[in-house]
């Protein structure tokens, strides 16, 4: 089925069901997240990304489509793209889409990345409703991915404090949000740098452990990043290997986490194979 027929099918299903144009894309997103075949998703996802781009042509100010487009571009860049230039382009696009989504949600947030920090904190404090969580998290996750990809750029590192404040605000509003992912981001952000350069590995450890608790151990990517970011940073091979062995022994099939868990297991296998050489 070529992209034009698939696009037509989406329109027909949306119109015939009487539902929003967003209904089918959301169901496709769920199908992607619950799929355990990384190769198939990697081969098929570009088509869906083009479809979402097409939807944005007609609905450029639709917050839900913007959030979905940001998440999928970021996920595709992070999981399936090896070329650094292309990964950078998709990550930048993901961040831009997330910024647009938050701007549509709250016009006061349109210039959020350039705000003075005190103004930024005041804006976050004013966004304290349940419906603020999704666009805030969309921006925070895309922003964190951008910083991680540009961790050698001190201009990007300078934005760490804002992303940390954003994720902290999210977990303050809802500690259980998104299966522990905001806690995971806080763990990663606090372990991007060694302690001598301002990193906070022990704070990171607390966040990783909280993320595992919140997800009830079902979100396997948390333990992978715990091993990769904290255990390697602190040179703790015993913790590193145990976390990765736990991931490989777990059942990856969990609602809305399956694809991510399968990816986590592939990463865990690679990191474990490298363990002896890394810690020598």
KEVEXLUM-194762 format. One record per residue: residue in one letter; x, y, z of N, C-alpha, C in turn. Coordinates in steps of 0.02 Angstrom, whole numbers, padded with zeros to 5 digits, always signed. Layout:
BEGIN
AXYZXYZXYZ/...
// end
This chain:
BEGIN
X+00043-00059+00000+00000+00000+00000+00045+00062+00000/X+00039+00105-00051+00081+00163-00053+00055+00217-00006/X+00097+00269+00004+00081+00320+00054+00016+00356+00038/X+00001+00366-00026-00060+00403-00043-00122+00363-00026/X-00120+00297-00038-00177+00256-00019-00184+00251+00056/X-00127+00248+00090-00130+00244+00163-00158+00308+00192/X-00137+00365+00164-00163+00429+00187-00239+00433+00175/X-00260+00410+00117-00331+00410+00101-00369+00365+00149/X-00341+00307+00165-00373+00261+00211-00383+00294+00279/X-00332+00332+00302-00338+00366+00367-00396+00416+00365/X-00399+00455+00310-00453+00504+00305-00521+00470+00304/X-00527+00415+00265-00591+00381+00259-00613+00351+00325/X-00567+00319+00360-00585+00289+00424-00606+00343+00473/X-00569+00399+00475-00585+00453+00521-00653+00482+00507/X-00668+00493+00443-00732+00523+00425-00790+00475+00435/X-00780+00411+00417-00836+00364+00422-00852+00347+00494/X-00802+00353+00538-00815+00337+00609-00846+00395+00646/X-00843+00455+00615-00869+00513+00649-00823+00538+00703/X-00761+00512+00706-00714+00531+00759-00668+00586+00735/X-00629+00611+00781-00579+00661+00764-00528+00631+00717/X-00497+00675+00677-00444+00653+00632-00386+00623+00672/X-00383+00636+00738-00329+00611+00779-00339+00539+00801/X-00400+00512+00795-00414+00447+00825-00371+00391+00796/X-00367+00389+00730-00327+00335+00700-00253+00343+00713/X-00224+00403+00705-00154+00410+00722-00138+00388+00793/X-00182+00404+00841-00170+00383+00909-00170+00307+00915/X-00216+00274+00881-00219+00201+00883-00158+00170+00850/X-00134+00202+00796-00074+00177+00763-00014+00185+00811/X-00012+00242+00845+00042+00252+00894+00043+00197+00946/X-00016+00179+00971-00020+00126+01021+00003+00060+00991/X-00016+00048+00928+00006-00014+00896+00081-00017+00888/X+00112+00040+00873+00184+00044+00867+00216+00028+00934/X+00192+00060+00987+00222+00052+01053+00213-00019+01079/X+00161-00054+01058+00149-00123+01081+00179-00176+01035/X+00216-00155+00984+00246-00202+00937+00313-00226+00963/X+00329-00290+00953+00393-00316+00977+00443-00331+00921/X+00429-00305+00861+00473-00315+00804+00506-00249+00786/X+00566-00238+00812+00601-00175+00801+00614-00162+00727/X+00633-00213+00690+00649-00204+00620+00587-00182+00580/X+00530-00214+00593+00470-00196+00556+00449-00124+00572/X+00452-00105+00635+00434-00037+00654+00483+00013+00623/X+00547-00004+00624+00597+00040+00595+00586+00051+00520/X+00565-00002+00485+00552+00004+00413+00487+00041+00398/X+00438+00035+00443+00373+00064+00430+00363+00134+00458/X+00401+00151+00508+00390+00215+00542+00400+00276+00498/X+00448+00278+00452+00455+00337+00409+00391+00354+00371/X+00354+00304+00349+00291+00316+00314+00242+00352+00359/X+00238+00329+00421+00192+00361+00468+00215+00432+00485/X+00280+00442+00490+00305+00510+00503+00285+00557+00446/X+00287+00533+00384+00266+00574+00328+00191+00589+00331/X+00153+00540+00354+00080+00551+00361+00066+00604+00414/X+00102+00600+00470+00092+00649+00523+00113+00719+00497/X+00167+00722+00458+00187+00786+00428+00130+00813+00384/X+00098+00767+00347+00041+00788+00306-00017+00814+00346/X-00031+00781+00403-00084+00806+00447-00068+00875+00473/X-00004+00887+00488+00016+00953+00514+00008+01008+00461/X+00012+00988+00396+00000+01038+00344-00072+01064+00349/X-00118+01020+00366-00189+01040+00371-00207+01065+00440/X-00172+01039+00491-00188+01057+00561-00125+01080+00597/X-00095+01135+00576-00029+01155+00603-00032+01176+00676/X-00091+01192+00701-00098+01214+00771-00133+01162+00814/X-00134+01100+00792-00165+01047+00831-00114+01020+00881/X-00126+01033+00944-00078+01015+00996-00065+00940+00999/X-00116+00899+00991-00108+00827+00995-00065+00799+00939/X-00076+00825+00878-00034+00803+00822+00038+00826+00831/X+00047+00886+00856+00115+00912+00868+00152+00869+00919/X+00117+00851+00973+00148+00809+01025+00166+00741+00997/X+00119+00711+00959+00133+00646+00928+00191+00649+00879/X+00192+00701+00838+00246+00709+00789+00314+00718+00823/X+00314+00756+00877+00377+00766+00914+00402+00700+00943/X+00357+00663+00975+00377+00600+01007+00403+00550+00956/X+00368+00544+00899+00388+00494+00849+00453+00513+00813/X+00462+00577+00799+00525+00598+00768+00583+00586+00816/X+00572+00601+00880+00624+00590+00929+00640+00516+00939/X+00588+00475+00942+00597+00403+00950+00632+00373+00890/X+00612+00394+00830+00644+00367+00770+00718+00386+00768/X+00733+00448+00785+00803+00471+00786+00843+00432+00837/X+00815+00421+00896+00851+00390+00950+00862+00315+00940/X+00814+00282+00909+00817+00208+00905+00843+00184+00837/X+00823+00216+00783+00834+00187+00717+00885+00224+00673/X+00908+00282+00694+00953+00321+00651+01023+00321+00681/X+01072+00300+00640+01142+00299+00662+01182+00359+00637/X+01164+00384+00579+01200+00440+00550+01190+00502+00594/X+01245+00530+00619+01242+00584+00669+01208+00646+00642/X+01222+00664+00579+01192+00724+00550+01116+00716+00544/X+01095+00658+00523+01023+00646+00516+00990+00642+00584/X+01024+00610+00632+00997+00606+00700+00988+00676+00729/X+01037+00719+00716+01034+00788+00741+00974+00825+00710/X+00964+00815+00645+00909+00849+00610+00842+00828+00638/X+00833+00763+00650+00769+00738+00676+00759+00759+00749/X+00813+00760+00788+00808+00782+00857+00790+00855+00862/X+00819+00896+00819+00802+00967+00816+00729+00976+00796/X+00707+00936+00749+00637+00940+00727+00590+00921+00784/X+00607+00868+00820+00567+00846+00877+00561+00902+00928/X+00616+00935+00943+00614+00989+00993+00572+01048+00967/X+00579+01065+00903+00539+01119+00876+00464+01104+00878/X+00445+01043+00862+00374+01023+00865+00348+01026+00937/X+00388+01005+00984+00367+01007+01054+00359+01079+01078/X+00404+01122+01057+00397+01193+01074+00333+01222+01045/X+00318+01204+00983+00256+01228+00952+00195+01203+00990/X+00196+01140+01011+00140+01112+01048+00127+01150+01113/X+00181+01165+01149+00173+01202+01212+00149+01273+01199/X+00173+01303+01145+00152+01371+01127+00077+01372+01111/X+00053+01321+01074-00019+01317+01060-00058+01308+01125/X-00031+01268+01170-00064+01255+01234-00066+01316+01279/X-00012+01355+01279-00007+01413+01323+00035+01466+01288/X+00003+01519+01265+00037+01571+01226+00094+01603+01265/X+00091+01602+01331+00144+01632+01372+00209+01591+01367/X+00203+01529+01343+00261+01484+01341+00296+01483+01273/X+00276+01527+01228+00303+01523+01160+00378+01537+01156/X+00404+01574+01203+00476+01591+01202+00512+01558+01261/X+00489+01499+01281+00510+01471+01344+00584+01456+01349/X+00617+01436+01296+00688+01418+01300+00732+01480+01310/X+00709+01538+01290+00750+01599+01295+00733+01641+01355/X+00684+01620+01395+00664+01659+01453+00718+01662+01507/X+00724+01718+01542+00766+01719+01603+00741+01666+01651/X+00786+01638+01690+00768+01579+01730+00712+01594+01780/X+00713+01652+01811+00661+01668+01860+00592+01673+01826/X+00590+01702+01766+00528+01706+01728+00505+01636+01709/X+00553+01595+01690+00540+01525+01671+00509+01487+01730/X+00539+01494+01789+00513+01459+01848+00442+01482+01865/X+00429+01546+01858+00362+01572+01871+00310+01543+01822/X+00330+01538+01759+00286+01509+01709+00270+01436+01726/X+00322+01397+01743+00311+01327+01762+00263+01322+01821/X+00273+01365+01871+00230+01363+01931+00158+01376+01914/X+00146+01417+01862+00077+01434+01843+00044+01377+01804/X+00084+01330+01778+00057+01274+01739+00051+01214+01786/X-00002+01213+01823-00010+01164+01877-00072+01121+01870/X-00097+01116+01809-00157+01076+01797-00140+01010+01763/X-00184+00962+01769-00172+00896+01738-00161+00903+01663/X-00198+00947+01631-00193+00953+01558-00128+00987+01536/X-00090+01015+01583-00025+01044+01566+00029+00991+01559/X+00018+00932+01588+00071+00881+01592+00096+00857+01524/X+00050+00840+01479+00071+00811+01414+00115+00859+01374/X+00094+00922+01363+00138+00967+01324+00203+00983+01360/X+00202+00988+01427+00263+01000+01464+00311+00940+01456/X+00284+00880+01462+00326+00821+01457+00353+00813+01386/X+00312+00830+01336+00335+00827+01267+00396+00872+01257/X+00392+00933+01283+00449+00979+01277+00509+00953+01317/X+00496+00931+01379+00551+00909+01421+00589+00850+01393/X+00553+00800+01366+00586+00741+01339+00625+00757+01275/X+00596+00799+01232+00631+00819+01170+00692+00862+01186/X+00685+00905+01235+00739+00949+01256+00797+00909+01287/X+00779+00861+01329+00829+00818+01360+00868+00778+01307/X+00832+00752+01257+00865+00715+01203+00912+00760+01165/X+00891+00822+01154+00933+00871+01119+00998+00884+01158/X+00991+00893+01223+01050+00907+01265+01096+00846+01267/X+01067+00786+01273+01108+00726+01276+01148+00717+01211/X+01116+00732+01154+01149+00725+01090+01204+00778+01081/X+01195+00835+01116+01243+00890+01109+01280+00902+01175/X+01296+00847+01210+01326+00853+01276+01397+00882+01275/X+01428+00887+01217+01494+00918+01213+01489+00994+01199/X+01428+01018+01189+01415+01088+01175+01394+01123+01239/X+01435+01169+01264+01420+01201+01327+01358+01246+01323/X+01340+01269+01264+01277+01307+01257+01217+01262+01271/X+01221+01199+01249+01167+01151+01263+01168+01132+01337/X+01227+01120+01365+01233+01102+01435+01205+01158+01480/X+01212+01220+01457+01186+01277+01496+01110+01274+01505/X+01076+01235+01462+01003+01230+01467+00981+01173+01514/X+01030+01136+01541+01014+01080+01585+00969+01100+01643/X+00985+01157+01673+00948+01178+01733+00874+01188+01718/X+00859+01214+01658+00789+01225+01640+00752+01159+01630/X+00785+01111+01597+00752+01047+01586+00742+01010+01652/X+00792+01014+01696+00785+00983+01762+00727+01013+01800/X+00721+01079+01797+00666+01113+01832+00598+01091+01803/X+00596+01083+01737+00534+01062+01704+00514+00991+01725/X+00562+00944+01723+00547+00876+01742+00530+00871+01817/X+00564+00911+01857+00549+00911+01929+00478+00936+01941/X+00458+00985+01901+00390+01012+01907+00338+00958+01889/X+00354+00919+01838+00308+00865+01817+00300+00813+01872/X+00356+00791+01902+00350+00739+01954+00320+00767+02018/X+00325+00832+02028+00291+00863+02085+00216+00861+02075/X+00194+00876+02013+00122+00875+01996+00095+00804+01997/X+00134+00757+01969+00112+00687+01965+00172+00641+01966/X+00190+00614+02025+00250+00572+02031+00245+00507+01990/X+00184+00487+01972+00174+00424+01936+00170+00432+01861/X+00181+00492+01836+00169+00508+01765+00214+00468+01719/X+00184+00441+01665+00221+00408+01610+00269+00353+01632/X+00245+00310+01677+00285+00251+01696+00356+00267+01719/X+00363+00322+01755+00429+00339+01783+00476+00375+01736/X+00454+00392+01675+00499+00422+01626+00526+00491+01649/X+00486+00535+01679+00516+00598+01703+00572+00587+01754/X+00563+00537+01798+00616+00521+01846+00678+00496+01809/X+00667+00456+01756+00723+00432+01716+00762+00490+01686/X+00726+00538+01657+00760+00596+01628+00799+00634+01680/X+00771+00641+01740+00808+00675+01794+00872+00637+01811/X+00868+00570+01810+00927+00530+01822+00980+00541+01769/X+00959+00539+01706+01006+00549+01650+01037+00619+01652/X+00996+00669+01663+01021+00738+01663+01071+00751+01719/X+01062+00717+01775+01108+00726+01831+01171+00683+01825/X+01173+00640+01774+01233+00598+01764+01266+00609+01696/X+01248+00663+01663+01280+00678+01599+01352+00699+01609/X+01366+00731+01666+01433+00756+01679+01462+00722+01741/X+01528+00712+01744+01558+00686+01806+01550+00737+01862/X+01557+00714+01923+01548+00758+01981+01595+00818+01979/X+01656+00808+01954+01705+00862+01951+01684+00919+01906/X+01637+00905+01860+01613+00957+01813+01542+00978+01828/X+01517+00960+01887+01450+00982+01907+01397+00929+01905/X+01414+00868+01884+01366+00814+01885+01349+00794+01957/X+01292+00762+01965+01269+00741+02031+01250+00667+02029/X+01300+00623+02027+01286+00552+02018+01242+00521+02073/X+01250+00542+02135+01210+00513+02188+01138+00537+02185/X+01128+00598+02163+01059+00622+02151+01030+00583+02093/X+01070+00572+02041+01047+00533+01984+01025+00463+02006/X+01064+00432+02049+01048+00364+02073+00979+00363+02106/X+00965+00413+02147+00900+00417+02180+00843+00422+02130/X+00855+00461+02077+00803+00469+02025+00793+00404+01986/X+00847+00370+01969+00841+00306+01934+00802+00255+01977/X+00818+00252+02040+00784+00205+02085+00710+00223+02092/X+00694+00287+02095+00624+00309+02098+00588+00289+02034/X+00620+00297+01977+00590+00280+01913+00573+00205+01910/X+00618+00164+01935+00605+00091+01936+00545+00075+01981/X+00541+00108+02039+00486+00097+02085+00419+00118+02054/X+00419+00177+02024+00357+00204+01994+00332+00158+01939/X+00377+00131+01899+00358+00088+01842+00347+00015+01864/X+00356+00002+01928+00350-00067+01954+00398-00114+01917/X+00454-00088+01895+00505-00128+01862+00487-00149+01791/X+00431-00125+01764+00408-00147+01698+00441-00107+01641/X+00464-00047+01656+00495-00004+01605+00570-00018+01604/X+00591-00063+01560+00659-00090+01561+00712-00040+01541/X+00694+00010+01502+00744+00059+01480+00774+00096+01539/X+00737+00100+01595+00762+00135+01654+00825+00101+01680/X+00823+00035+01686+00881-00001+01712+00941+00002+01664/X+00926+00005+01600+00980+00011+01551+01017+00077+01560/X+00979+00132+01565+01011+00197+01574+01043+00203+01643/X+01013+00171+01693+01043+00168+01760+01114+00138+01755/X+01119+00084+01717+01183+00051+01707+01230+00094+01665/X+01205+00118+01610+01248+00155+01563+01270+00222+01590/X+01225+00259+01621+01240+00326+01644+01271+00328+01714/X+01241+00293+01761+01266+00297+01830+01320+00246+01846/X+01306+00182+01832+01354+00130+01851+01421+00138+01814/X+01419+00158+01752+01481+00169+01715+01515+00233+01739/X+01477+00284+01754+01505+00347+01778+01542+00337+01845/X+01513+00295+01888+01543+00283+01954+01586+00220+01956/X+01594+00188+01899+01636+00129+01891+01614+00072+01937/X+01549+00059+01938+01521+00006+01979+01500-00052+01934/X+01546-00098+01920+01532-00152+01873+01480-00200+01901/X+01481-00213+01965+01433-00260+01994+01361-00236+01983/X+01349-00173+01998+01282-00144+01987+01266-00144+01912/X+01313-00123+01872+01305-00120+01799+01281-00187+01771/X+01317-00240+01787+01301-00305+01759+01235-00333+01786/X+01222-00321+01851+01160-00346+01880+01099-00313+01848/X+01102-00248+01839+01046-00212+01807+01033-00239+01737/X+01085-00249+01699+01077-00273+01630+01053-00345+01627/X+01077-00386+01673+01052-00456+01677+00978-00458+01695/X+00957-00412+01739+00886-00408+01757+00844-00390+01696/X+00870-00345+01655+00833-00324+01595+00826-00383+01547/X+00879-00419+01537+00878-00475+01489+00834-00532+01513/X+00825-00538+01579+00785-00592+01607+00710-00575+01610/X+00693-00512+01598+00624-00489+01606+00582-00503+01544/X+00516-00505+01554+00469-00510+01498+00459-00440+01469/X+00476-00428+01406+00470-00361+01378+00399-00340+01361/X+00353-00387+01359+00285-00372+01336+00243-00340+01392/X+00240-00273+01388+00201-00234+01435+00164-00180+01396/X+00103-00165+01416+00061-00118+01380+00097-00050+01370/X+00102-00029+01308+00133+00033+01285+00208+00037+01299/X+00238-00018+01322+00309-00019+01337+00346-00072+01297/X+00310-00113+01259+00341-00171+01228+00398-00153+01180/X+00385-00107+01134+00437-00088+01086+00498-00060+01122/X+00486-00016+01170+00540+00014+01208+00578-00039+01247/X+00542-00088+01275+00574-00141+01313+00617-00186+01270/X+00592-00202+01210+00632-00243+01164+00696-00205+01145/X+00689-00141+01132+00748-00100+01118+00795-00100+01179/X+00767-00094+01239+00808-00094+01300+00848-00159+01306/X+00816-00215+01289+00851-00279+01293+00908-00284+01242/X+00898-00255+01183+00952-00255+01133+01010-00213+01157/X+00996-00156+01189+01049-00114+01217+01084-00150+01275/X+01044-00182+01317+01072-00217+01375+01121-00271+01354/X+01104-00307+01302+01147-00360+01277+01214-00332+01255/X+01212-00276+01217+01273-00245+01193+01316-00219+01251/X+01284-00185+01298+01321-00156+01355+01352-00211+01398/X+01317-00266+01405+01343-00321+01446+01403-00354+01411/X+01399-00359+01345+01455-00388+01307+01517-00344+01312/X+01507-00278+01321+01562-00231+01325+01588-00222+01396/X+01554-00251+01444+01566-00237+01514+01638-00249+01536/X+01664-00308+01521+01731-00325+01545+01783-00277+01518/X+01777-00262+01454+01825-00216+01422+01818-00146+01452/X+01756-00123+01464+01746-00056+01491+01775-00048+01561/X+01765-00098+01603+01785-00091+01673+01856-00115+01688/X+01893-00136+01637+01963-00157+01648+02007-00099+01671/
// end
